[in-house]
Amino acid sequence: MDILKERILREASVINSDVLKLDALLNHQVDPELTMEMGKEFARRFAEKSITKVITVESSGIPVAFATALALNVPLVFARRKKTLIADQDALTERVPSFTKGIVTDIMVSKQFLRPEDHVLFIDDIIANGDAARGLIKIIERSGAKLAGLGIVVEKSFQAGAGTIREQGIVVESLVKVASLEGGIIRFE
């Protein structure tokens, strides 16, 4: 997606050689028009996969996952990062570290929203080491649902995350692949 690359070059900030700040596009402010285009692109790429639900991890993945679910005309499910008083006590839970937040959290999905008959498309905003993605993939597997693939807005291909998921035989479609952030310069594959 050339428009996404252009916007990243114009509006993203390189924090260091590992961290790309996408607050103006994905993580703090959301451009609805661009987000809808990203959702349509993921829907196009996975159109033949008989998707019944789109899934993501709260919170930054929600806008693009919503746009994708809307384009596919299926429900959106998101893994919560915090348990609440009304949370399903029998939820599927996995402990995952967050690369950008520097913390470990539990993610959870209620069994009522992820069923063995589901074919799910996992959408996320950015992948670095892939810990959260691997955690949600484990939840999907334990639910009995079928994972149709993983759609990533920005893949940092210089980090291992997407590669380790591809090694599991999972289809990973990235809208943009960042090859390097060295020297404060964003380089795409």
ABEGO torsion letter per residue (X at the ends): XAAAAAAAAAABBBABAABBBAAAAAAABBBAAAAAAAAAAAAAAAAAAGBABBBBBOAAAAAAAAAAAAAAGBBBBBBBABBBAABBAABBBBBBBBAAAGBBBBBBBBAAABBAABBBBBBBABBBAGAAAAAAAAAAAAAGBBBAEBBBABBBAABAAAAAAAAAGBBBBBABBBABABGGBBBBX
